[in-house]
Amino acid sequence: MSIQPIFAEKTVSVTELRKQPSQFFLDEPVAVLSNNKTAGYILGPELFEQMIRLLETNSVEQGCQFRPTSARLKAIAAKGAELILATPLDELGTFEE
């Protein structure tokens, strides 16, 4: 049995998401679970736009516009998960609000 990290403080099941999807577009990520495994994440528009602006601002190429394809988003998520899992726990610190 492998343990899968969840990169959000709030979660919702696919079943609950289908009932009222708009209530889960928040100002923080919400993990969507299917059979107790992360199926994806929901972001509100403000947070998504902030993420895009941050990526564009920190881009190596000047004037780059970040408009990811589905495949590129998957690659970015996979690389992020790889980096987080490779980081020792003592370097990650704790989550605080």
N, C-alpha and C positions, 0 to 999 in steps of 0.2 A: 504494500500500500504506500503510495507516494503522497507527500503533503504538497499541496499547491498553494503558493502565496496568493493573498488577495490584497491588491493595492488600493483599497478604499475602506473607509470606516463604515459605510452603509452598504447593505446588500439587499437584493430583491430577487425573488424567484421568477423564472420565466412566466409561470402561471399568474402571479400577481401583476407582473409587468403588462401582460395582455389585457387585464381588466381595466387599468387606468394608466396608460403609458405616460401621459403628460405630467403626472404628479412626480415623476422621478427625474425630470430634467432640472437638476438643482445646481447650486453654485459650487458643488463639490462632486467628485466622481462617485458613481454608484455602480457596484459590481453586480452583474446579472448572473445568477447561478442556475445551472441546469444539472439536475442529479448531484447537487452539492459540489459541482465543479464550476469554475468561472467560465462562462460562455462569452462574456464581453463586458464592456463598460459603457455607461451612459454619462454624457457630459452635457451640461447646460450650454446654451450658445455663448454666454459671456466667458465661461471658462475655456471653451474651445477656441474662441477668438483670441483670448489672452495667450494661450499656448502657441497658436500660429504666429502671433506677433513676437513672442519670445524667440521662437525658432528663426524667424526672419531676421530679428535683431542680432542674434548670435551666429548668423551664417558666416561661413568663411568667405564666400563670394560676396562682394559688395553689390547691393541692389538686387539680391536674390529674392524671389517670391516663392514661398513654400506652399505648394498646392499638391499635397500627397495623393498618390493613387492608392487604391486598396492594398496592392502588393507592397508598396513602400511603407504604408502604415504598419502592416504586419511585420516587415523587416525591422522597423524602428522599435516596435513593441518587443520583438524577440531579442534584439540587441540590448534593450533596457533591462529585460528580465535576466538576461545572461550576466550583465554587469552587476545587478543587484545581488543575484545569487552568488557571485564570485567575491563579493565584498564581505570581509569578516564582520560578525555581528557587533563587535565592540566599536567598529568604525561607523556603523549605521546610526548609532544613537537611539533616542527614543522619540516617539511621536508626541507632540504636545499641541494643544489648541491655544 
